[in-house]
Amino acid sequence: MTAAVEAAEVGYPVVLVEKEPFLGGRVVRSHRYFPKMCPPTCGFEINVRRIRGNPKITVHTLSTVEEVSGEVGAFRARIRKQPRYVTGDVSIDDSVTEQLASERPDEFNMGLQTTKGLYYPHNAAYPPLHVVDKEALSDGDVAVLAEACPPGAIDLDMTEEEFTIDVGAVIVATGWKGYDPGKLPKLGFDRCPDVVTNLMIERFAAPNGPTEGKILRPSNGEAPEKVAFVQCAGSRDENHLPYCSAVCCMASLKQARYIREAYPDAKVTIFYIDIRTLGRLEKFYYELLEDDNISFVKGKVAEVNEDPDTHELILEVEDTVAGERPDSRFDMVVLATGIVPNTADSPIPLELDHDDYGFLNGATGVEGVFAAGCATHPCDVSRTTKESTAAALKAIQCLNRG
Ligand SMILES: Cc1cc2nc3c(=O)[nH]c(=O)nc-3n(C[C@H](O)[C@H](O)[C@H](O)COP(=O)(O)OP(=O)(O)OC[C@H]3O[C@@H](n4cnc5c(N)ncnc54)[C@H](O)[C@@H]3O)c2cc1C
């Protein structure tokens, strides 16, 4: 979004291609973002306003780039666009959705709740449109839609479209996903309901999430009293992700704040290898060191098991500074899972330079193609937006080189 508005605001036409039904990537799925702790919608809404008001930007959601041919200054991209089945010409009342029967996983909330087959992706969604998941509709739902939707609002005969666009330069900003906690069986995600991931905590804490802003133990819906954060869950581990995922320490510090703000008596322990809070972010960490209810223990958690009698979670870990076993019983455990580039298993249709883990080089090895943000390395929003602005400048420069 940043690269698009930066290029468009100096006069270049931009086509923004997004595979989801809405813009905003992972950032709109956060509750608040460090270091300012403001809701992600702050920056997002500014970008939406810049996009909406700029006729030079064309947005294609539910779309992917299937093929890119040509060369710098004269690329041709083939776009595939999935049907939304919602025309956008007539608004749809929420009461229609409520009448539908079948449920489907809510991707915006990581499948932690369901939506109906006609749904509004989230309250700040842009474009501000419902979506139909046609496969999820029962025959009864189809009849309800025909009956209850205003004429012209829905078109279940829409089909997938393919079209080409001609562009001079390409910016790849396909971002990341969380490391699969199922690949860390010793840490108990698949065995213990109260072992959750850092991405799940963002959704629990968010008012538009599955628990309407309450961080609760999934096993019993109660408020947690003792929470452990397991840092480097997958990251800095030769068997998983050998690299540092760069943002997980700050993410856990932020989430420890969510818990302490919600539950003044709750105790939080962060188990870490090293706390990595670069530059001015260090202040955020030092502030938490003042909180008597937050402890930091240097030690890599080897295993998490549930006590069958008390349902407490027991961590196998040693405090390597004190040289002793710390208090290791908790009622909720958050795995600080790392960042994996989407390009690792969904490569885009261009032969671009990348490392062993799928992260692209910013200068991609193809003239006129640039990459930015977590597609290139794990990083925070501030770094992502700076790199995206730089990528927009690089794209403009190559179009003017003549
Ligand atoms: C637990 C956690 C908490 C975090 N909290 C913070 C925080 O508080 N503050 C902060 O600064 N940073 C935070 N971050 C980091 C932040 O999420 C990233 O910096 C940011 O998401 C990077 O943005 P991006 O645009 O590179 O990628 P993304 O946000 O992943 O966006 C990529 C977009 O590309 C789309 N896409 C992917 N593949 C395709 C394709 N083939 N075709 C079309 N579209 C595609 C995706 O749908 C998505 O919309 C956190 C990270 C984690 C793990």
The ligand as an SDF file (V2000), in Angstrom:
LIG
                    3D

 53 58  0  0  0  0  0  0  0  0999 V2000
    3.2320  -11.4750   16.4250 C   0  0  0  0  0  0  0  0  0  0  0  0
    3.6910  -10.3020   15.6160 C   0  0  0  0  0  0  0  0  0  0  0  0
    3.3480   -9.0250   16.0250 C   0  0  0  0  0  0  0  0  0  0  0  0
    3.8120   -7.9100   15.3100 C   0  0  0  0  0  0  0  0  0  0  0  0
    3.5430   -6.6750   15.7910 N   0  0  0  0  0  0  0  0  0  0  0  0
    4.1240   -5.6090   15.2210 C   0  0  0  0  0  0  0  0  0  0  0  0
    3.9890   -4.3210   15.7960 C   0  0  0  0  0  0  0  0  0  0  0  0
    3.3430   -4.1560   16.8250 O   0  0  0  0  0  0  0  0  0  0  0  0
    4.6420   -3.2600   15.1930 N   0  0  0  0  0  0  0  0  0  0  0  0
    5.3770   -3.4260   14.0560 C   0  0  0  0  0  0  0  0  0  0  0  0
    5.9450   -2.4390   13.5700 O   0  0  0  0  0  0  0  0  0  0  0  0
    5.4950   -4.6480   13.4450 N   0  0  0  0  0  0  0  0  0  0  0  0
    4.8980   -5.7330   14.0200 C   0  0  0  0  0  0  0  0  0  0  0  0
    5.0220   -6.9560   13.4420 N   0  0  0  0  0  0  0  0  0  0  0  0
    5.6580   -7.0600   12.1020 C   0  0  0  0  0  0  0  0  0  0  0  0
    4.6500   -6.6320   10.9960 C   0  0  0  0  0  0  0  0  0  0  0  0
    3.5460   -7.5200   10.9950 O   0  0  0  0  0  0  0  0  0  0  0  0
    5.3590   -6.6230    9.6320 C   0  0  0  0  0  0  0  0  0  0  0  0
    6.3930   -5.6520    9.6820 O   0  0  0  0  0  0  0  0  0  0  0  0
    4.4300   -6.2560    8.4800 C   0  0  0  0  0  0  0  0  0  0  0  0
    3.3230   -7.1170    8.4040 O   0  0  0  0  0  0  0  0  0  0  0  0
    5.2060   -6.3190    7.1560 C   0  0  0  0  0  0  0  0  0  0  0  0
    4.3590   -5.8660    6.1490 O   0  0  0  0  0  0  0  0  0  0  0  0
    4.4530   -6.4470    4.6540 P   0  0  0  0  0  0  0  0  0  0  0  0
    3.6220   -5.5310    3.8360 O   0  0  0  0  0  0  0  0  0  0  0  0
    5.8480   -6.7010    4.2680 O   0  0  0  0  0  0  0  0  0  0  0  0
    3.7500   -7.8740    4.7400 O   0  0  0  0  0  0  0  0  0  0  0  0
    2.2580   -8.3170    5.0690 P   0  0  0  0  0  0  0  0  0  0  0  0
    1.6990   -7.5450    6.1940 O   0  0  0  0  0  0  0  0  0  0  0  0
    2.3260   -9.8070    5.1960 O   0  0  0  0  0  0  0  0  0  0  0  0
    1.4340   -7.9430    3.7540 O   0  0  0  0  0  0  0  0  0  0  0  0
    1.6440   -8.6480    2.5540 C   0  0  0  0  0  0  0  0  0  0  0  0
    0.3920   -8.5530    1.7030 C   0  0  0  0  0  0  0  0  0  0  0  0
    0.6260   -9.2200    0.4550 O   0  0  0  0  0  0  0  0  0  0  0  0
   -0.4770  -10.0760    0.1620 C   0  0  0  0  0  0  0  0  0  0  0  0
    0.0210  -11.1850   -0.6720 N   0  0  0  0  0  0  0  0  0  0  0  0
    0.8440  -12.1880   -0.3160 C   0  0  0  0  0  0  0  0  0  0  0  0
    1.1100  -12.9830   -1.3650 N   0  0  0  0  0  0  0  0  0  0  0  0
    0.4360  -12.4660   -2.4270 C   0  0  0  0  0  0  0  0  0  0  0  0
    0.3260  -12.8380   -3.7950 C   0  0  0  0  0  0  0  0  0  0  0  0
    0.9790  -13.9080   -4.2910 N   0  0  0  0  0  0  0  0  0  0  0  0
   -0.4420  -12.0890   -4.5960 N   0  0  0  0  0  0  0  0  0  0  0  0
   -1.1050  -10.9990   -4.1020 C   0  0  0  0  0  0  0  0  0  0  0  0
   -1.0370  -10.5970   -2.8150 N   0  0  0  0  0  0  0  0  0  0  0  0
   -0.2620  -11.3230   -1.9870 C   0  0  0  0  0  0  0  0  0  0  0  0
   -0.9600  -10.5330    1.5220 C   0  0  0  0  0  0  0  0  0  0  0  0
   -2.3110  -11.0020    1.4510 O   0  0  0  0  0  0  0  0  0  0  0  0
   -0.8280   -9.2330    2.3240 C   0  0  0  0  0  0  0  0  0  0  0  0
   -1.9430   -8.4060    2.1960 O   0  0  0  0  0  0  0  0  0  0  0  0
    4.5940   -8.0900   14.1330 C   0  0  0  0  0  0  0  0  0  0  0  0
    4.9000   -9.3870   13.7050 C   0  0  0  0  0  0  0  0  0  0  0  0
    4.4970  -10.4800   14.4720 C   0  0  0  0  0  0  0  0  0  0  0  0
    4.9410  -11.8540   14.0750 C   0  0  0  0  0  0  0  0  0  0  0  0
  1  2  1  0
  2  3  1  0
  2 52  2  0
  3  4  2  0
  4  5  1  0
  4 50  1  0
  5  6  2  0
  6  7  1  0
  6 13  1  0
  7  8  2  0
  7  9  1  0
  9 10  1  0
 10 11  2  0
 10 12  1  0
 12 13  2  0
 13 14  1  0
 14 15  1  0
 14 50  1  0
 15 16  1  0
 16 17  1  0
 16 18  1  0
 18 19  1  0
 18 20  1  0
 20 21  1  0
 20 22  1  0
 22 23  1  0
 23 24  1  0
 24 25  2  0
 24 26  1  0
 24 27  1  0
 27 28  1  0
 28 29  2  0
 28 30  1  0
 28 31  1  0
 31 32  1  0
 32 33  1  0
 33 34  1  0
 33 48  1  0
 34 35  1  0
 35 36  1  0
 35 46  1  0
 36 37  1  0
 36 45  1  0
 37 38  2  0
 38 39  1  0
 39 40  1  0
 39 45  2  0
 40 41  1  0
 40 42  2  0
 42 43  1  0
 43 44  2  0
 44 45  1  0
 46 47  1  0
 46 48  1  0
 48 49  1  0
 50 51  2  0
 51 52  1  0
 52 53  1  0
M  END
$$$$
